[in-house]
Amino acid sequence: MNRDFYREAIEISNKMEKEGLLKNSQIIRNLIENGSTGTEILMTLHFNLGNIIKERLISNRDLMGRISDLYEAIDKILK
């Protein structure tokens, strides 16, 4: 089964927006909409998701789990 990283990232962005994390939500949307190549988008998404995890910005465990899961999946692809 192929995984749709962009769709997952947009869903995460939507949930982040509902949690009041507008800046981070918009960063994710912008990098998907404005990235030049798939690799660039995945690398930037990986970097930004990693920062969200490190900074522990999100208290919603379900959302944090989805972010971590997507981060790990992208990490495997990029290696």
Backbone as a printed PyTorch tensor [residue, N CA C, xyz], in Angstrom:
tensor([[[ 0.8420, -1.1840,  0.0000],
         [ 0.0000,  0.0000,  0.0000],
         [ 0.8820,  1.2400,  0.0000]],

        [[ 0.5920,  2.1600, -0.8900],
         [ 1.3140,  3.4210, -0.9440],
         [ 0.7250,  4.3910,  0.0640]],

        [[ 1.5870,  5.1270,  0.6720],
         [ 1.1790,  6.0780,  1.6950],
         [ 1.1780,  7.4770,  1.0960]],

        [[ 0.1340,  8.2380,  1.3650],
         [ 0.0100,  9.5980,  0.8470],
         [ 0.4810, 10.5780,  1.9300]],

        [[ 1.7660, 10.8860,  1.8930],
         [ 2.3630, 11.7560,  2.9050],
         [ 1.7640, 13.1550,  2.8760]],

        [[ 1.4810, 13.6530,  1.7000],
         [ 0.9330, 15.0060,  1.5870],
         [-0.4580, 15.0770,  2.2180]],

        [[-1.2970, 14.0920,  1.9100],
         [-2.6480, 14.0710,  2.4940],
         [-2.5610, 14.0110,  4.0080]],

        [[-1.7040, 13.1430,  4.5260],
         [-1.5450, 13.0200,  5.9710],
         [-1.0650, 14.3360,  6.5830]],

        [[-0.1310, 14.9860,  5.9210],
         [ 0.3900, 16.2510,  6.4370],
         [-0.7000, 17.3240,  6.4600]],

        [[-1.5310, 17.3660,  5.4220],
         [-2.6300, 18.3400,  5.3930],
         [-3.6370, 18.0420,  6.4960]],

        [[-3.9450, 16.7650,  6.7280],
         [-4.8520, 16.3970,  7.8160],
         [-4.2730, 16.8190,  9.1660]],

        [[-2.9830, 16.6160,  9.3500],
         [-2.3220, 17.0470, 10.5780],
         [-2.3900, 18.5650, 10.6960]],

        [[-2.1410, 19.2510,  9.5950],
         [-2.2120, 20.7110,  9.5810],
         [-3.6050, 21.1910,  9.9920]],

        [[-4.6410, 20.5480,  9.4760],
         [-6.0180, 20.9140,  9.8360],
         [-6.2550, 20.7400, 11.3320]],

        [[-5.7750, 19.6340, 11.8830],
         [-5.9480, 19.3940, 13.3150],
         [-5.1460, 20.3810, 14.1520]],

        [[-3.9550, 20.7320, 13.6740],
         [-3.1420, 21.7140, 14.3820],
         [-3.8430, 23.0690, 14.4050]],

        [[-4.4690, 23.4100, 13.3080],
         [-5.2100, 24.6670, 13.2380],
         [-6.3310, 24.6790, 14.2740]],

        [[-7.0350, 23.5550, 14.3970],
         [-8.1090, 23.4530, 15.3910],
         [-7.5760, 23.5360, 16.8180]],

        [[-6.3180, 23.1330, 17.0180],
         [-5.6750, 23.1990, 18.3350],
         [-5.1160, 24.5930, 18.6180]],

        [[-5.2040, 25.4940, 17.6380],
         [-4.7200, 26.8490, 17.8200],
         [-3.2680, 27.0550, 17.4290]],

        [[-2.6620, 26.0670, 16.7890],
         [-1.2710, 26.1710, 16.3630],
         [-1.2220, 26.6480, 14.9110]],

        [[-1.6720, 27.8670, 14.7210],
         [-1.8570, 28.4100, 13.3780],
         [-0.5370, 28.5580, 12.6250]],

        [[ 0.5120, 29.0310, 13.2960],
         [ 1.7940, 29.2360, 12.6340],
         [ 2.3390, 27.9190, 12.0840]],

        [[ 2.3610, 26.8900, 12.9200],
         [ 2.8750, 25.5890, 12.4920],
         [ 1.9930, 24.9650, 11.4180]],

        [[ 0.7010, 25.1410, 11.5500],
         [-0.2310, 24.6400, 10.5520],
         [ 0.0450, 25.2760,  9.1940]],

        [[ 0.2300, 26.5710,  9.1890],
         [ 0.4750, 27.2900,  7.9360],
         [ 1.8230, 26.9200,  7.3320]],

        [[ 2.8310, 26.6930,  8.1720],
         [ 4.1450, 26.2710,  7.6640],
         [ 4.0100, 24.9730,  6.8800]],

        [[ 3.2890, 24.0140,  7.4270],
         [ 3.1070, 22.7230,  6.7530],
         [ 2.3840, 22.9080,  5.4290]],

        [[ 1.3300, 23.6860,  5.4290],
         [ 0.5810, 23.9290,  4.1880],
         [ 1.4560, 24.6080,  3.1350]],

        [[ 2.1930, 25.6180,  3.5580],
         [ 3.0260, 26.3640,  2.6140],
         [ 4.1000, 25.4940,  1.9900]],

        [[ 4.7260, 24.6570,  2.7850],
         [ 5.8050, 23.8510,  2.2140],
         [ 5.2650, 22.8150,  1.2330]],

        [[ 4.0770, 22.3030,  1.4530],
         [ 3.4750, 21.3590,  0.5090],
         [ 3.0440, 22.0810, -0.7710]],

        [[ 2.4450, 23.2380, -0.6110],
         [ 1.9460, 23.9830, -1.7700],
         [ 3.0610, 24.6220, -2.5930]],

        [[ 4.1710, 24.9810, -1.9560],
         [ 5.1990, 25.7570, -2.6470],
         [ 6.4930, 25.0020, -2.9040]],

        [[ 6.5840, 23.7530, -2.4790],
         [ 7.7950, 22.9770, -2.7070],
         [ 7.9990, 22.6810, -4.1840]],

        [[ 9.2630, 22.6350, -4.5830],
         [ 9.5800, 22.4040, -5.9970],
         [ 9.5650, 20.9340, -6.3760]],

        [[10.1200, 20.1040, -5.5090],
         [10.2010, 18.6660, -5.8140],
         [ 9.6720, 17.8570, -4.6390]],

        [[ 9.3490, 16.6190, -4.9060],
         [ 8.8690, 15.7340, -3.8480],
         [ 9.9000, 15.5610, -2.7470]],

        [[11.1620, 15.4270, -3.1400],
         [12.2240, 15.2480, -2.1460],
         [12.3560, 16.4930, -1.2730]],

        [[12.3040, 17.6530, -1.8900],
         [12.3850, 18.9010, -1.1210],
         [11.2410, 18.9920, -0.1230]],

        [[10.0430, 18.6790, -0.5630],
         [ 8.8740, 18.7490,  0.3110],
         [ 9.0210, 17.7710,  1.4740]],

        [[ 9.4240, 16.5410,  1.1830],
         [ 9.5730, 15.5560,  2.2560],
         [10.6770, 15.9390,  3.2370]],

        [[11.7920, 16.4550,  2.7290],
         [12.8830, 16.8630,  3.6200],
         [12.4490, 18.0160,  4.5260]],

        [[11.7670, 18.9800,  3.9650],
         [11.3170, 20.1330,  4.7480],
         [10.2230, 19.7250,  5.7280]],

        [[ 9.3170, 18.8730,  5.2860],
         [ 8.2710, 18.3690,  6.1660],
         [ 8.8930, 17.5910,  7.3240]],

        [[ 9.8530, 16.7360,  7.0240],
         [10.5610, 15.9580,  8.0400],
         [11.2050, 16.8840,  9.0690]],

        [[11.8890, 17.9210,  8.5930],
         [12.5510, 18.8780,  9.4750],
         [11.5340, 19.5670, 10.3900]],

        [[10.4390, 20.0460,  9.8140],
         [ 9.4410, 20.7820, 10.5960],
         [ 8.6890, 19.8910, 11.5760]],

        [[ 8.3560, 18.6790, 11.1580],
         [ 7.7030, 17.7530, 12.0870],
         [ 8.6480, 17.4170, 13.2410]],

        [[ 9.9240, 17.2400, 12.9290],
         [10.9160, 16.9750, 13.9650],
         [10.9890, 18.0990, 14.9860]],

        [[10.9300, 19.3340, 14.5170],
         [10.9420, 20.4780, 15.4360],
         [ 9.7070, 20.5060, 16.3220]],

        [[ 8.5660, 20.1730, 15.7590],
         [ 7.3280, 20.1410, 16.5470],
         [ 7.4510, 19.0820, 17.6410]],

        [[ 8.0040, 17.9360, 17.2980],
         [ 8.1830, 16.8580, 18.2740],
         [ 9.1560, 17.3010, 19.3700]],

        [[10.2940, 17.8650, 18.9840],
         [11.3150, 18.2910, 19.9450],
         [10.8140, 19.3750, 20.8800]],

        [[10.0460, 20.3060, 20.3370],
         [ 9.5580, 21.4320, 21.1320],
         [ 8.3370, 21.0740, 21.9790]],

        [[ 7.7800, 19.9030, 21.7340],
         [ 6.6060, 19.4310, 22.4950],
         [ 5.5030, 20.4820, 22.5420]],

        [[ 5.1630, 20.9630, 21.3730],
         [ 4.1770, 22.0310, 21.2530],
         [ 2.7350, 21.5460, 21.4060]],

        [[ 2.5300, 20.2570, 21.2740],
         [ 1.1690, 19.7390, 21.1790],
         [ 0.8600, 18.8470, 22.3730]],

        [[-0.2310, 19.1680, 23.0610],
         [-0.6390, 18.3620, 24.2160],
         [-1.6110, 17.2480, 23.8320]],

        [[-2.2290, 17.3600, 22.6630],
         [-3.1670, 16.3490, 22.1860],
         [-2.3770, 15.0910, 21.7960]],

        [[-2.5470, 14.0240, 22.5600],
         [-1.7550, 12.8030, 22.3420],
         [-2.0160, 12.1430, 20.9970]],

        [[-3.2570, 12.1390, 20.5620],
         [-3.5900, 11.5420, 19.2660],
         [-2.8820, 12.2830, 18.1420]],

        [[-2.9400, 13.5920, 18.1890],
         [-2.2900, 14.4070, 17.1690],
         [-0.7800, 14.2330, 17.2240]],

        [[-0.2230, 14.2180, 18.4180],
         [ 1.2190, 14.0310, 18.5530],
         [ 1.6260, 12.6570, 18.0280]],

        [[ 0.7990, 11.6580, 18.2490],
         [ 1.0760, 10.3200, 17.7240],
         [ 1.0870, 10.3000, 16.2010]],

        [[ 0.1480, 11.0040, 15.6060],
         [ 0.0930, 11.0820, 14.1340],
         [ 1.3140, 11.8060, 13.5770]],

        [[ 1.7190, 12.8650, 14.2580],
         [ 2.9100, 13.6050, 13.8290],
         [ 4.1400, 12.7130, 13.9150]],

        [[ 4.2850, 12.0170, 15.0250],
         [ 5.4370, 11.1290, 15.2150],
         [ 5.4490, 10.0060, 14.1900]],

        [[ 4.2740,  9.4540, 13.9160],
         [ 4.1690,  8.3710, 12.9390],
         [ 4.5780,  8.8370, 11.5420]],

        [[ 4.0950, 10.0060, 11.1500],
         [ 4.4420, 10.5470,  9.8370],
         [ 5.9280, 10.8850,  9.7780]],

        [[ 6.4590, 11.4600, 10.8410],
         [ 7.8830, 11.7880, 10.9060],
         [ 8.7290, 10.5310, 10.7060]],

        [[ 8.3950,  9.4690, 11.4130],
         [ 9.1560,  8.2190, 11.3060],
         [ 9.0480,  7.5940,  9.9130]],

        [[ 7.8580,  7.6610,  9.3140],
         [ 7.6840,  7.1100,  7.9650],
         [ 8.5110,  7.8850,  6.9390]],

        [[ 8.5200,  9.2020,  7.0560],
         [ 9.3210, 10.0180,  6.1420],
         [10.8040,  9.7600,  6.3960]],

        [[11.1770,  9.6100,  7.6450],
         [12.5720,  9.3270,  7.9960],
         [13.0740,  8.0600,  7.2880]],

        [[12.2500,  7.0380,  7.2500],
         [12.6190,  5.7840,  6.5880],
         [12.7860,  5.9840,  5.0840]],

        [[11.9300,  6.7820,  4.4970],
         [11.9880,  7.0380,  3.0550],
         [13.2550,  7.8010,  2.6920]],

        [[13.6470,  8.7510,  3.5260],
         [14.7730,  9.6130,  3.2190],
         [16.1280,  8.9580,  3.4500]],

        [[16.1440,  7.8620,  4.1610],
         [17.4290,  7.1980,  4.4420],
         [17.8830,  6.3070,  3.3300]]])
